[in-house]
Amino acid sequence: MKPIVIHPAAEAEFHDAITYLEARQEGLGREFSRTVYDALMEAAEHPRRYRVIMRRVRRMLIPRFHYALIYLDEPEHFYLLAVAHSARRSGYWKDRL
């Protein structure tokens, strides 16, 4: 598996979501964290399995949660652009390319 590089804004989105979900229900943030981690490992292991949404950018939907991993499969690494909530303005992460 290629090295995983995470955009700082994607990391912040991830941590914000954990905090928000944990505040809503105890344990939900931890469950989200585990689910996203597992999804990230799956996407990094099989990056071409998921749908292309813009040129080389792909999206993997996160089961149970209304989030998606937005990423690039670069030759030298897997690059996570966003941990995007489905209610956010689509494409807000494009300036991270």
N, C-alpha and C positions, 0 to 999 in steps of 0.2 A: 504494500500500500504506500502511496505517495505521502510525503509530509502534508499535514493540514495547516493552512495559514488562515487565521481568522481576522477579518477587518475589525478594528477597534470599535466601530459603531455596532457591528453585529454582536460583539461580546457584550457591549452595554445593553443592547436590546434583550439579550438572553438573560442577563442578571436582573434587569427591570421586570421582565416577565415572571421570573422566579419569585421575586419579592412581591409582586402584585398577586400572584396566584396563592402564595403562602398566606398572605393577609386575608384572602377570601375564604380559605379553608386550610386548616393545618394539614400538612403532608402533601398538599396539591403541588406546591412549588418543587418539592423533592421529586415527586412523580414526574412532573414536567421536565425537570433537569435530567433524570434518567432516560426518559423517552427521547429527548432531543439528543443526548449523548449517543444512544443506540442508533438513532436515525442518522446522525453525523457519521458514525462508523460505517453504517450500511452504504450511505451515499459515497463516502470516500473509497470504499472497497469496490463499489459498482457504479461509478459516476455516470456512465452513459445509459443507465437503466431508466433514468427519470427524464421527464418532458423538457424539451427545449422551449423556452418562453421568449427568448430574444437572442438572435445570433448564437453565441456560445454559452449563454446563460441558461441554467437549468433550475428546475424547482422540484423539491420533494415535499409533499404534504406530510404533516405530522399527524399520526393517528390520534384520535380523541380530542386533541386541542386544535384550535383554529389558527394554527401557525404553519409556516412553510420555511424550509431552508432554501435560500437562494444562493447559487454557487456557480463557480467556473471550474471546469476540469482543465487545468493548465498542464502542459507537458511535464513540468518539474514539480508541481504541487497541486493540491486540491485547495481552492480558495473560497472560503465562506464569506459571501457578501452581506447577507442579512438573515436574521431570524425574524421573519415578517408575520405580523398578525394579519389575518384576512380582512379585517376592517380598516386597515391603514390604506392610505392613498396608494394605488398600484404604481409601481415603478419609482417610488420615492428613493430607492437605493441606487438608481442609475448613475448618480454622480460618484459612486464608489468604484466604478469600473476603471 
